[in-house]
Amino acid sequence: MMIMIAAAAENNALGKDNKIVWHLPNDYKRFKRLTSGHHIIMGRKTFESLQKPLPDRIHIIVTRQKDYQVPGCIIVDSIEKALQACPQGQDSFIIGGGEIYTIGLPHADKIELTRVHGSFEADAFFPEINDTEWKLEASEFNEKDEKHNYDYTYLTFIRK
């Protein structure tokens, strides 16, 4: 199954200047739990924002740069080649950024979205989720606290 995983604000903001504009430690833990042991597809800028490969995951980086290389990572020049690099019959994840989410959405079977309750200035956005194509399967609200400056909701969507 191809799963998109993201945290996006109510205005679909993902981040600004290649950085996430909120800090939600529980969301990072959930991301790690869901993606560990799997292939993860991302754009070059998203990979570079990580600063190094994430442990226990196979990284597939989509870039137009012809000579881009990262030891231990799979480098491709299209979303189609990224999808082909994923093992069949296993969960794989599209982890961003905005452009990769947009071109990956038609290929996704499931969306794991953390909706951050707020609107933020951003230069990268998550695509709109069309309710004629997607069904909300699960929702879990989380209140802000001493470690989380914003309320947020985990949303799981399945393609209809």
N, C-alpha and C positions, 0 to 999 in steps of 0.2 A: 504494500500500500504506500502511495506517495502522500506524505503528510506535510503540510505547511505549518510552521510553528513561528509565532511572532508575538510581540507585545506592541500594541498600538493604542494611542489615545482615542478619545471620542471623536476627534477630527481626523482620525487615521494617521496621525503623526507617528513616525518611527524614530526619528532622530534628526540631529542638526550637526553639520560639520563632522560627519562620520562618528558621532557619539550618541549614545542613548541619553535622553534628557531627564530621566528619572532613575531612582535607585530602589529596586524591589528585590531584596535578597531571597525571599521565598520563590519568586518567579525564576531567578537564576538556578535555584536548587531544582525546581520542577523541570526546567529546560535540560539540565544535566541528567536528571533521572530518565526523562523521556528519550533523549538523543544518544545517550551512552550505548556503545556497542553497535551503532548504526552508521550508515553512510549519510553525510550531510552535504548539501549543495548550497553554495553561496557565491556571491559575486566577489571580485577581487578586493574592492574597497571594504566590504564586510570582513573578509579574511584579514586584511591589513589592520583593521580596527581591533582584532583579537590579539594582535602582537605576536602570537605563536599558535601553532595547532593545538586544538583542545584534546585532552587525553581521551583515549578509548573510543575514538571515532575516526572514520575514513573521510578525509576532506576532499571534496570535488569543487574546484574553483573555476568559475566561468569568467573568462576575460577575453577581450579583443587584442590584448598585447601578445604579439607573436612569440617573443622570447621569454615570456614570464615562466619562471620555474620556482618551485618550492619543494625541497627534499621531502619525500614521504607523502606528497599530495598529488592528486590527479588533476591535471590542468586541461581544460577543454575550452572551445570557442563558441559553444551554443548550449542552450538548455536541452536540446534534443540529445546531444552527445553526453551531457551530464546525466540525463535520465537513463541512457543506455549503459552507463558505467555503474549503475546501481544493480545489486543482485535482485533477480526476479523472485517473487514470493516472500520477500522480506520487507519490513518497514524501512523506508528511507525518508529523510527530512529535507525540506527546502527551508533554509534559515535566514534568507535575506541577501541583500537589502531590497529597497523599494522596487527597482527595475526587475530584479530576479523574481520577486513575488508576483509582479504583474505578468511576466512572461511564463511563470511557472503555474499560475492559477488554473489555466485550462487543463493541466496535467494532474492536478491534485485530486485525491479521493477524500481527504479529511483536512480540516483546519483546526489546529490547537491555538487559540487566540487568547492572550491576556489583554483584556480591555482595561486600560488605565483610565480612571474616571477624572478627566480633566482635558483641557485643550492646550496645545503647546505650539510654539513657533517651531517649524521644522523645514527641512529641505528634502526629506525622504518620507514617503507615505505608503501605507498599506492599501491595496486596491479595495474597492467597495465589494462587500459580500452581497451578492444578489440572492434575495430570499426565494426566487423562483428556481434557483439551482441548488441551494443549500438549505439543509434542515438543521436547526439547533437541537443537538442531542443531549447536551449537559451544560449546566451553568452553576458556578460556585463563587459567590460573592465573598470578598475579603475586605475587612475594614482597615483603614490606615491605623498605624500604631507607632511606637517609638522607633521602629526600624523601617517603616514604610510610610512615606510622606503622602501617599495617595491611596484612596480606595481603589480596588481593582477586582475584576471578575474573570475567572477562567471560563472560557467558552469553547465548547467542542461542537464543530459543524461537520456534517456528513453530506457528501454530494447526493442529491436526490436521484 
